[in-house]
Amino acid sequence: MEQAILFTEDIVNTSQDFLNACDYDRLFVLTDEHTRNLALPLFPSSHLLNLADQITIGAGDVHKNMDSLVAVWQVLSRNGATRKSLLVNLGGGMITDLGGFAASAFKRGIRFVNIPTTLLGAVDAAVGGKTGINFNGLKNEIGVFNPAEGVLISTQFFSSLSRHELLSGYAEMLKHGLISNKDVYQKLLAYDFEYLSLTEMLRLLEESVKVKEHIVKIDPCEKGVRKALNLGHTVGHAFESLSHEQNSPVPHGFAVAWGLVCELLISHQKLQFPSAVISVFSRYVYDNYGAFPFSCDDYEHLYDLMTHDKKNEAGVINFTLLSEVGKPVINQTADKETVFIAFDLYRDLFRL
């Protein structure tokens, strides 16, 4: 099923019109504690979202787990949800991932709508049909591919986000720029966060989401070209997992930004990706995202974490790499020595 993706500067009327056009018997809205207090009040009391049955779970990725999933199912069951019911996921990527999975499994599947309230959620988790929860200390270990009935994207929510939160989402947009073309990539590098324009951000976001949407249409279940969207994530997820083990969790987008640098360094070794582009990109990442601190003592464990990535097959770490901007190369492997050289170069670039 193809997702309906709407971009709007008027989320109140757009969402009301979209939900009015949907056929359902009961309407549910899933939020976390933050979006219940910050996002839901943006909608008038007469809006369908405020009239729906409310489900609220804890905020943060720590709640993207089995306990929260069961809590959602319990409310759906207790309040008479049927196969004709509709679940609206109002929140960041944690909510759209978990809510999408909850809807996909409840009564063998009810429909759901994603309204992402963060930039990261809008450009990544809410679009493309991936749903899931974390399990056994690993990111998105359990889930299914199932597209939302619709995704309603608005930058109106972003005015309450910190620069830190915006940058986390922007890393996924940078990834889309790297795998699409030099024009998109250069426009993203040129966007000025010091003079934040939500109107301009919406245009860039629409262009970025269309990169992902085009790829997903060709390969909805990640059998081929969709693997290009994994650029930066093999190393990035390892950084993210290590940060959680160290009780100092980093935002997903920051981990992806650092992962992009490492995987471009692997791309240089394997596919001669231009070192000049890496130099400019790594400087951009360092200036905006800082550096993920790790030492030589962490190399083996990071590599071990990478071996648990869902993209791997037959025990071999699977990378998406680039030969140049706009030319992703999927199903690439790199031995431990190549990965460790990339770690060395990363630490040199980031002065660790």
N, C-alpha and C positions, 0 to 999 in steps of 0.2 A: 504493500500500500504506500502511495506517495504522500508525504507530509505536506500539509498546507502551511506555508511559512509566511507570516505577515509582519511587515515592519511599519511601525507607527509612532507618531509623536503624541498620539491621543489614546493611551491604553485603555482608559475607562470606556469610551464609546466603542472602540474596536473590539474589546473583549465582550461587551454586552451584546453587540451585534453578532459576533461569532457564536456565542453560547446560545443566543436565541435561535440561531439557524440549526443547532444540533438537536438531534432527537434522542431524548433520554427520559427515564422515569424518575430517577433521583440524582441530585447533583451533590458532589462532595468536593471540598477544597482541602488540600494538604499544605500545611505551612510548617516551618520550624518556629521556635520561640521568637527569633528575630523578625522574620518576615510577617508573623502574625501581628507584631507590634509596630513595624515600620512600613510594610508594603500594603497590607490589607486595609489600613485606614485611608489609603489614597482613593479607595473606591467608596462611593456614597452608600449609605445604609440601605438604599433601595436596590443596589446593584445585586445581580445574581450571585456573585461571590460571597456577599455578606448574608444572603438568604440561604446559602447552601449549608449542608451538614459540615461542621468543622472538625478537622483532624490536625492535631499539633504534636510534633515530636521535638526532641532536643536539638539544639543548633550545633553545627560543626561536624566535621568528617568522622569524629569519634562515634557519632550516633548513626552512621551509615552501616548498620549492622543488623543481625538477625532479630534482636530484641525490638528494634524500631519497626522492622518489617512486620513482625507478628502484631505489634500494637496497631498498625494501620489496618491489617486484616481483621482484627477484633472489632474495630469501630465500624468498618464496612459491614461486617456480618451482623453486629448488634443493631445497626440502623437500617437493616433491610435492603442492602445493596443487591441488585440483580445483574444479570448479564447485560441489561439495557441501561445500567447506570453509567455515569460519567464522572471521572476523577480529574480535578484540575490541580496540577502541581505548581504552586506559587512559591518560588524560591530559587536558590542557587543550584549548582550542579548536584549537590548532595540530595536535594529534594526531588529534582527531576529524575535522577538515576534511581533512587529508592522508590519513589512514587510510581515511576514507569514500570519497574519490576513488580511492585505490589499489584498494580492493575493487570499486568500481563498474566499473572498466575492466579488471581482471584477468580473463582468459578471458571477456570480455564481461559480467562481473559475478558476484561472489560475495557472500554475505550478510555483514553486519557488525553488531556490537553496540557501542554507545558507553557507556563508564563515565567520565563527566567527573570530574576531580579538582580543578577550580577552579570558583569561583562563576561566572566569565565563561563557561566552557565549559558549565556546567550550564544556564544561563539562555538561552544564545545558540547557540553553534556546534553543540552536541550534538543539539539539537532542531530539527526542521523540514525536514531532508532536504537542506540545502545542503552541498556538499562542494567542495573545491578547493585550489589552491595559488596562491602569489604568482608573478608572472611579469613580467619586463621592468620591474621597479620598481613594479608596481601590485598592490594588494591583491586576492587572490582572482580573478585575471584569467582563470584556466582552471579549469573545474569542471563539475559536473553536479548536477541535482536528483535525489537518491536517498535515501529514508528508511532509517534503520537498522532492523534487525530488532527491536531494543529499545534503550531508553535507561534506564539504571539510575542514579538520582540519590540521592546521600547526602551529608549535611553532615559525615560522619565525616572526610572528607579535609581539611576546611577548617581544622581546628585547627592545622595547620602553616602556614597561609597568613598573610602579614602583612596589616596593615590596608590597606596600599597595594594588595595583590592583591585583597582583598575589595571594596574600593571600585571597582576596575576592573570587576568583575562587576556590582556594584550599579547602575552607570550604565545597564546594559541593563534592569534591573528598573525603574528610574525611568522609562525610556522606555515600558515596558509600562504603568506607572501612568498616564502622560500620555495614552496613546491609549485606555485602557480606561474608567476612571470616577474621579470625585473621591474616592470612598471608598478605593479601592486606592491611589491616588496619595498621599492624606494619611497612610495607614498606613505607606507607605514613607518619607515624610519624617520620621515620628515614630520610626522604629527607631533605637535608641541603640547606636552602635558602641562606646561606652565600657564598656557592660555586655553584651558579646557573648553572646547566647543562640543556640546552634546549633539548638536545638529550635524556637525562634521563627523563626529564619532558614529552616528547612525548610518551615514553614507559609507564610511569605511567598514563598519560592521556588516552592512548588507553585502558589500562586495566580498568580504571575507567569508561570510556564511555561504554565498553562492559558489565559492571554490569548493567548500565541503559538500554542498548539496549536489553539485555536478558529479563529484566522485562517487558519492553514495548512490546516486541513481544508477550508475554503471555497475557498481559492485556493493549491493546492500549488506551482504553478510561477510565482507572482508575475506574473500577468496583470492583476490588479485589486487587490482589497482588501489582499492581502498587502504591497503597497507601503507600507502604513501602518507596517510594521515598520522602514522605512528612515528614520524620523524621526531627525534628528541625524546621520545617517551621510554625507550628501553633503558637508557642511562637515567633519564629523569625520574622514572618510577623507583629506581634503585636509590637515588638520592633521597627521594621522599620517604621510602621505607626506612632508610638508615636514620633520617631525622626523627621519625617516630620512635624508633628503638632508643634513641638518645634522649627521649623526652623533651625534644626541642623541635617540634614539627614545623616544617616550612610549607608555605602555600603551594598548591599543585602547580600553578603557573610559573612560579619562581623555579621550581624543580625542573620544569620543562625548558625554561630559558637556559639554565645551566646544562641540561641534557642536550639541547640543540648545539651548544658550543662543542661539547665532547663529540657528538656524532658528526659534526662538520669536520672535526679534526680526524676522525676515523675515515670520513669521506675523502679527505685530502690524501691519506695514506693509501686507500684502496682504489679511488677513482680520480685522483688528481684534482679534486675540488680546489678552486683558486685560493691560495693562501691570503691574497690581498682582501678578498671578501670576508674571510674568517677574521682577519685583523680588525676590519671596520665593525663587523657584527659583535665580536667579543668585547670591543670597547663600548659599544652601545649597551650590551648586557651588563658589563661591569659598572658603568655609570648609573644605570637605572635599577639593577637588581642586586648589585653587590656580588658576592661570591659565596658558594657553598663551601664551608671549611672542612676539608678532609686531608688526611695525611697518607703517606705510603703504607702505614699500618692498616688502612681501611680498604686497600685495593682488593685483596682477596675476598673480603666479605661483600663488597659492592659487586664484584663479579659473580659471586654466589647468588646474590639477590637477583641479578639479571638473568640467571639461568632459570628462575621461577616465573619469568614473564610469560603471559598467556600466548604471546605471538610465536613462541619457540616450537620447534618440531624436532622429534627424535633426539632431544637433548642438546640441540645446537641453537645458540643464541641467534635470533633472527633480527636483522636491522633493516630499516629503510635508510638509504644514504642518498647523497646528491652528487651528480657529476658536475653540475653547475646550477645556478638559480633557475628554477622552473623545470628541472630535469631530474625528478626522483627516480631512484633505482631500487626496486623492492627485492625482498628475499636475498639479502646480502648477509654474509657471515664475517666474523672477525675473530681471530684467535686471541688468547689471553694476552700475548705480547703486544698485539696491535692496540687492544683496549688499554693496557697499562701505559703504553706510549702516549695515548690520547690523554690519560689522566695526568701524566707528567707535563705535557704541553699545556693543559688546562691550568694546572697549578702555577706554571711559569707565567702564563698570560694574566692570571688573576693574583699574582704576587703572593702565593701561599707558601 
